[in-house]
Amino acid sequence: MALYTDTVMDHFMNPRNVGEIPDASGVGEVGNAKCGDIMKMYLKIENDVITDVKFETFGCGSAIASSSMATEMVKGKTIEEALAVTNKEVVEALGGLPVHKLHCSVLAQESIRAAVKDYYDRNGISYDPEFFREEECESCEE
């Protein structure tokens, strides 16, 4: 069995929504000190809907593929729908990731949440801070 699925390879070789949005409604940047991956997610939000999303990722192929897939999963969705996207759903959409690369999908989930949190902060929208707490990733501990 191949280490990476065709979907992972496609999103790595042909990432979607790469770049930045200069007038983004919210920007979230997260990273993993253990592996050095850094993800930055830009959201353009109008009437509670994500009308545009872009990312910049410094990291491995799994990090780039996870970022790319996450942008595809939230574009056109409401903020609530975007916040419901989990790292497990990113992994499923990619057709799987090796266990030692699961932290990349966690970063994708966290970058979405960080960008929404920034949007909330910029607009004085209240939220439960506990929801935006970074989760521990078992594969990140290795």
C-alpha positions as semicolon CSV with decimal commas, in nm:
position;residue;x (nm);y (nm);z (nm)
1;M;0,000;0,000;0,000
2;A;0,125;0,348;-0,084
3;L;0,213;0,582;0,200
4;Y;-0,007;0,860;0,054
5;T;-0,339;0,841;-0,127
6;D;-0,392;0,984;-0,475
7;T;-0,602;1,259;-0,315
8;V;-0,322;1,360;-0,078
9;M;-0,075;1,365;-0,367
10;D;-0,313;1,570;-0,582
11;H;-0,365;1,833;-0,309
12;F;0,010;1,842;-0,244
13;M;0,109;1,873;-0,611
14;N;-0,187;2,098;-0,708
15;P;-0,293;2,278;-0,389
16;R;-0,616;2,474;-0,404
17;N;-0,668;2,827;-0,269
18;V;-0,301;2,911;-0,211
19;G;-0,210;3,267;-0,123
20;E;-0,335;3,543;0,098
21;I;-0,640;3,765;0,109
22;P;-0,515;4,121;0,174
23;D;-0,849;4,239;0,318
24;A;-0,932;3,917;0,500
25;S;-1,210;3,918;0,757
26;G;-1,009;3,683;0,977
27;V;-0,657;3,540;0,973
28;G;-0,538;3,246;1,180
29;E;-0,184;3,117;1,213
30;V;-0,094;2,798;1,395
31;G;0,217;2,585;1,415
32;N;0,371;2,273;1,556
33;A;0,710;2,331;1,717
34;K;0,795;1,959;1,709
35;C;0,776;1,926;1,330
36;G;0,808;2,289;1,220
37;D;0,484;2,304;1,021
38;I;0,315;2,647;1,011
39;M;-0,029;2,714;0,861
40;K;-0,188;3,049;0,798
41;M;-0,555;3,062;0,695
42;Y;-0,728;3,369;0,552
43;L;-1,108;3,397;0,551
44;K;-1,331;3,645;0,371
45;I;-1,670;3,641;0,544
46;E;-1,988;3,810;0,424
47;N;-2,326;3,765;0,595
48;D;-2,189;3,479;0,809
49;V;-2,071;3,287;0,498
50;I;-1,710;3,218;0,401
51;T;-1,701;3,363;0,051
52;D;-1,327;3,315;-0,001
53;V;-1,049;3,128;0,175
54;K;-0,678;3,101;0,111
55;F;-0,382;2,950;0,291
56;E;-0,007;2,971;0,321
57;T;0,167;2,668;0,466
58;F;0,529;2,604;0,545
59;G;0,559;2,233;0,596
60;C;0,555;1,886;0,455
61;G;0,332;1,746;0,181
62;S;0,074;1,628;0,435
63;A;0,053;1,978;0,583
64;I;0,003;2,133;0,240
65;A;-0,256;1,872;0,141
66;S;-0,442;1,914;0,472
67;S;-0,449;2,293;0,429
68;S;-0,569;2,267;0,072
69;M;-0,843;2,018;0,160
70;A;-0,956;2,227;0,458
71;T;-1,002;2,532;0,236
72;E;-1,215;2,328;-0,002
73;M;-1,424;2,205;0,289
74;V;-1,507;2,550;0,430
75;K;-1,546;2,763;0,118
76;G;-1,910;2,863;0,077
77;K;-2,000;2,736;0,425
78;T;-2,137;2,931;0,718
79;I;-1,906;3,009;1,008
80;E;-2,089;2,751;1,217
81;E;-2,041;2,484;0,950
82;A;-1,672;2,572;0,917
83;L;-1,620;2,547;1,293
84;A;-1,772;2,200;1,284
85;V;-1,501;2,070;1,047
86;T;-1,278;1,830;1,238
87;N;-0,932;1,700;1,168
88;K;-1,084;1,354;1,128
89;E;-1,306;1,485;0,847
90;V;-1,001;1,639;0,678
91;V;-0,821;1,303;0,699
92;E;-1,129;1,120;0,562
93;A;-1,161;1,367;0,275
94;L;-0,795;1,306;0,190
95;G;-0,850;0,931;0,194
96;G;-0,624;0,892;0,498
97;L;-0,289;1,006;0,630
98;P;-0,010;0,807;0,792
99;V;-0,043;0,808;1,172
100;H;0,275;1,011;1,213
101;K;0,124;1,282;0,988
102;L;-0,215;1,319;1,160
103;H;-0,091;1,633;1,335
104;C;-0,114;1,807;0,994
105;S;-0,490;1,761;0,991
106;V;-0,507;1,893;1,348
107;L;-0,325;2,208;1,233
108;A;-0,576;2,248;0,949
109;Q;-0,866;2,233;1,195
110;E;-0,689;2,473;1,432
111;S;-0,610;2,721;1,153
112;I;-0,979;2,743;1,060
113;R;-1,071;2,803;1,423
114;A;-0,792;3,059;1,469
115;A;-0,911;3,255;1,164
116;V;-1,272;3,252;1,289
117;K;-1,154;3,359;1,636
118;D;-0,968;3,650;1,477
119;Y;-1,284;3,744;1,287
120;Y;-1,485;3,733;1,612
121;D;-1,222;3,943;1,792
122;R;-1,211;4,204;1,514
123;N;-1,589;4,236;1,517
124;G;-1,654;4,219;1,891
125;I;-1,848;3,893;1,861
126;S;-1,858;3,699;2,187
127;Y;-1,761;3,332;2,200
128;D;-1,671;3,059;2,443
129;P;-1,289;3,079;2,477
130;E;-1,280;2,712;2,573
131;F;-1,397;2,619;2,221
132;F;-1,088;2,781;2,071
133;R;-0,842;2,610;2,306
134;E;-0,580;2,413;2,113
135;E;-0,629;2,040;2,141
136;E;-0,359;1,792;2,223
137;C;-0,268;1,567;1,934
138;E;-0,141;1,223;2,032
139;S;0,067;1,190;1,715
140;C;0,225;1,530;1,790
141;E;0,377;1,393;2,109
142;E;0,604;1,150;1,928
